[in-house]
Amino acid sequence: MSTSTSLTGPSADPAARAGRQKLPLSPLLALAMAAFLTLLTEALPAGVLPEMAHDLSVGEPAMGQALTVYAIATGLAAIPLAKATAAWRRKRLLLTAVAAFAVANTVTALSASYPLTLVFRLFAGIAAAAVWSELVGYARRLAPPRLQGRAIAITLAGIPLALSLGIPLGTLLGALIGWRPTFALVTLVALALLGWIQVSVPDAPGQSPEHQRPVLQALRLPGVAAILGVTAAYVLAHNILYTYIAAFLDAHAMGSARGSVLLVFGAASMVSVFITGALVDRRLRPLTIAGAVLFIAASGLLAVMASSLFAVYAAMVLWGLGWGGVATLLQTAVTDAGGDRGQALFVTTCNSAIAGGGAIGGVLLSALGPISFPWTALALLAPVLIIVFAARTHAFPTERPTAR
């Protein structure tokens, strides 16, 4: 699928006009809700893990594999799924993926079998690969070139919204009404989203066989490998810290502040989303540098001043500001450099780093303890900053190609 593919249908005509000044909010918000649904489905088990483990008669470490299976499935499925569905009409693919979420969450809500639950978590992870591979391409097609970054920011706002609101709310509902009804409510969200997409989001054709190109060939395009390297290190650093933040806070006698600490992080992430959305079309490079610097500063505070609750809250603000807009920045950059093939590689890289964060963080926790997390993040983020500074020609150019 080429990034220049035109949308079809009456709602596409305004987006194609060069003089268009406004973004089509309804379809972009529908895409944002798809991102929200994808991340909520992925992470909700973390908030109700003990209850799920008890009802399915397994230990909590085994139940935690419900998250691992999802992330691995998304990472492994992204490239082959992009190839297998390249000729599909884009709206059909998006609707199929959202319907798969409805099925997977329904089965999860009803299942009394741990193996069956894992199978449908894997099924949902594959559906997530389809959604993530489509969101940025759709957002770009719905916007004129000078506003594409802002359109991507709106679409990806569902990510921090799910982290800061959806997952805590899901955890609260799980405590109040049980984890099974909570997953059933997520199914209802998916069904409502199906109707919203059907009514609001215009269609787009897939690629004809003669125009399909191998996804891995995008690695040869200037800038793509650098962006994927930054993505892997950035996401890995974040997930090592975020996945085990409870253990880190407990180690410093701050376990009771976990909820407020994560709330501060989520609020700062939302601020970052709004700032990124307003500036990404003109300031992608400086925003990426600023995000890395803020995340490095946050990691430094956590490394040397974690005994101070004030320093921890300050680190959460810096971390949230450095993290909230990174999905928009990196996906905009990789799609500028590699088109939709670059986007498929991004999904694989990002989800592999998510899975790797949990695994590597577990090893670090056992071998070195929670104090190692911020130091590991610093070690990962230092080369990120070096790469972003150095890759000024293709990966993170001073002027975006579509903004010229």
N, C-alpha and C positions, 0 to 999 in steps of 0.2 A: 504494500500500500504506500503510495507516494504521498508526501506531505502537501503536494499541490492538488490532490484530488478534490473536486468540488462536491459540495453537498447538493443533494437533490431535494426538490419539493419547494413550495412557495416560501417557506421561512428562510431558505438559503439565499434568495436573491439579494436581500439587503446586505448580508454579510460579504457578498462578493463585490459590492460597490466600493470603489476606492475612497469615496468621500464619506463613508459611514463613520460616525463619531461615537456611537453608543454600542455597548456590548449587549448581546441577547441574554438577559439574566436568567430567564426561566430554564432554558436548556443547560446553561452553565451550572445553575444550582442543582439541577437534576443529576448532572455528572458529579458535583460535589457530594451529593447524597449517596451516590454509588461508591465513592471513595470512603465515605463515613461507614457505610454498610460493610464494606470489605474489611476495614480495619477493626470494626466492632466485632464482626464474626471471628476474626483471627484472635483477638485478645480477650474476649469475654471470659473464656474458661479460666484465665488467670485470677479473675475476681471471685469466682465461685468454685475454685479448685477443691477445697476440702469437701464441700457438699457433693460435687460430682464424683470424687474418688470414693466417698462413702457409699453412695447409691449404686455405683458400678462395681463395688467390691474390689477396688485396687488401691495401692498406695498412692500418695500424692506425687512422688517422682514419676510413677507410671502415667498418672493422669496428666502431668505436665507435658507429656509427649503429644498431647492433643494440639499444643501450640507448635511444637517442633515439626510434626508431620505436615501441618498446614504451610509453614514457611518453606520447608524443603520442597513440597509439591509445587508451590508457586514458583520458586526459583528454577526447578528442573523443567517445568512445563512451559515456561515463557517462550523459549526459542522454537521448540517443535510445534507448539500450539500456534504461534504466529505463522509458521509455514503452512500448517494444515488448514488454517482458516483464512489464508490470504485472499482467496477468491470470494469469500462470504461478503454479503452486504454488511456494512458496519453496524447498522441498527439491529439487525438480526443477531449478530454476535453478542452485542451488549445485552439485549433482552434475554438471550439464552443463558448468559452468565448470571444475570440477576435472578432468573428463574431457578438456576442451580443452587443459589444461596437459599432461596425459599425452601427447596427440597431438603438441602443439607441441614438447615437449622430445624426443620420439622422433625426429621429423623433423629437429630440430636436430642430434641425435647422429649421424644417418645421412647428412645432406645433404652433397653435394660442390659445391653451387651456392650462391653468395652471394645471388643474387636470391631463390631458394627459401627460404633461411634467413631473409631479411628478411620475406618474406611470412608465415612462420609465427611470427616474432617479433611482427608486427602482430596476428596471430590470437591469440597469447597475451596481448597487451596488451588486446584487447577482452574476453577472458575475465577478466582482472584487474579490469576495470571492473565486471563482474557480481559478483565476489567482494567488492570493497570496498564496493559499494552495499548488500550484504546483511549484512555482519558486525555492524555496530552495531545494526541493527534486530533481528536474531536474538538478540544478547546481551541487549537490553532485554526482549524477550519471555520469555526464559528466567529472568528474575530478578524478584523483587518490586520495587516502585518504589524503596524505600529502598536497595536494593543494586544498582541498575542501573549506576551508575558503576563499581562494582567489577567487575561482569560484563564491562563494556566493556574495563576495564583488563586482565583476564585474556585476553580475546579478542585484544586488540591487542599483547599481550606477544610475539607472534610477530614483530613488526617489529624491536625491538632484538635479539631472539634471533637473527634472521637476519643482522643487521648485525654483531653481536659474535661469533657462533659459526658460523652457516651459511655465510656468504660466505668467511671465512678458511679454513674447513674445505674448502669447495668448491675454493678456490684451491690448497690443499695437495694435495687429491686430483687436481686437474688436472695438477699437476707430477709426481705419483707414477704415475698410471695413464693420463693423457691426458685432454683435454677432452671427447672423445666419450663414453668410459665414465662420466665425471662427470655429463654430461647424462642418460645412461641411468639412472644411480642416482636422479636427480631424478624421472624418470618412475616409478620403483618407489615413491618416496615418494608421488607423486600417486595411484597405484593403491591403495596401502595406505590412503590418506586416503579414497578413495571408499568402501571397506568400512567404515571408521570412521564416516563421516557416515551411511551407510545404516543402520547398526545403532544409533547413539547419538543422532543429532540428530532431534528431532521435526519434523513437517511444519507448514506454515502456509499458509493460502490466500492467493492474490493478491487484487487488487482487481477488483470487478465494474466494467464499463465506466462505469456511471453514477456511480461514486465516484472515478474517476480524474480528477485535476486536473493542469493543466500544471505541469511542474517549475519553470519560470522564474518562475511567479507567487510562489514561495516567497521571491523577493528582496524582495517587498513586505512580508513579515512582519517585525515589529519585532525587531531584533537580528541578523537573518540576514546582511545586507550587512556589518555591522561585523565579525562573526565571520569571514566570508570574506576581508575585507580583512586581518585579522590573520593568517589562514592563509597568504594569498599572500605577505605580507612575511616571515613567520617561516620558511616553507619555502624561499623564495628565498634568504634569508640563509644558512640552513643548507647548501643545496646548492651555493652558490657556494664556501663554505669547504670542505665535505666532498669535493666532486668533485675539487677541485684541491689537496687537502691535501698530496699528494706533491710538487707543484711548490713549494708554500709552504715545506715542510720542506727541500727541496733548496736553495732560495734562501738558507736560513740554515744550510747545511752540517749538516743533521740528517737527511739521507735515510736513514742507517743505522738511525735510531730509529723509522722509520715503523711497523713492526709493533707495537712496544711502545706507541707513542703511540695507535694505533687501538685497541689492547687496553684501555688505560686509559679511553679514551672509551666503548668498549662496556660495560665493567664499570660505569662511572658511570651509563650509560643504563639498565642493568638495575636499579640501585638506585633510580633515578628512577621506573621502572615500578612497583616494589613500593610505594614511598611514595605514588605517585599512586593506585594501586589501593586502598590502605587509607583514603585521605582524600578522594577525589574526590567522593563522594556528599554530603559535608558541607562541603568546602572548595574547591570548583571555582574560585571567584574568587581567593582568596589564592594558590592553587597556580599559577594562570596568571600572576599578577603576579610571583610568585617565580621562575618559569621564565624569564620575559622578563628579569628583573634578572640572573639567573645567566648567561644567554646574553650579555647586554650586558657583564657583567664579564669573561667569557671573551674576547670580541672585543676589549675594551680591553687586556687583557694581551697578546694576540697582536699588537695594533697597536703597542704601545710597548715591549714586552719580549721580542720573539720571538727575540732573540739568546741568551736564557737558556733552557737546556733545562728547568730547574726550573720556570720560568714557563710554558713550553709544556705541561708535564705538569699544572700547576695549572689552566691554561686548559682542558685536556681534561676534567678532573674537573668544573669548573664548567659547561662546554658540555654534557657528557653528562647532568648533573643537570638542566640547563635544557631539554634536548631529549627525553630518554627518555619522559617522560610526556605530551608535548605532543599526540600523536595522540589519546590518551584524552581529554584536556581539551577540545580543540577539537571533536572529533566528538561528545562528550557535549553540549557547548554548542550546536552547530549542530542536533543532533537535538532538543534541548529546545525550541529556538526555531522550527525549521522542519520537524520530522518527517523522514520518509524522503525527501521532496523536497529538504530542506536537505542531507541526506546525499549525494544525487546531485550537488548543486552543489558540495559539499565535495570529492568525488572529482575532479571536473573542475578545480576551483581548485588542488587540491594537486598533481595530476599536471602541470598546465600550469606551475606554479611549479618542479617538478622539472626539466622540460625546459628552462624558462627559465634555471634556475640553471647548467646546463651551457653554454648558449649565451652568456649574459651573462658568465659566468666566463671563457669563452674569449676574448671581446672584451677584458675587463679584463686578462687575462694578456698579450695581445699589445700592448695600448696602454700599460698602466701597470705591468705586472709583478705578481708575487704579493703585494707589500706592500699592494696596493690591496684585497685581499680582506677583511681584518678591518675596515678603514675603511668599506667598502661595507656590511658586515653591521651596523655601528653605525648607519649612515644609515638602514637599513631597520628596525632594531629600535626606534629612538627613537619613531617614530609608533605602533608596536605597543603600547608601554607606555602611551602617551597614550590610545589608543583603549580599552584594557582598563580603565584607571582611569576614563575618562569613561562607558563603556557599562555602568553599574551597574544599570540598570533592566531591560533585556531580554537583551542579549548575554551579559554576565557578571554576573548578579545576585548579591547577597549570599546569597540563599537560593534554591537550585534549585527549580523548580516541582514536580518529582517528589519532592523531599525534604521538602516541607511537610507 
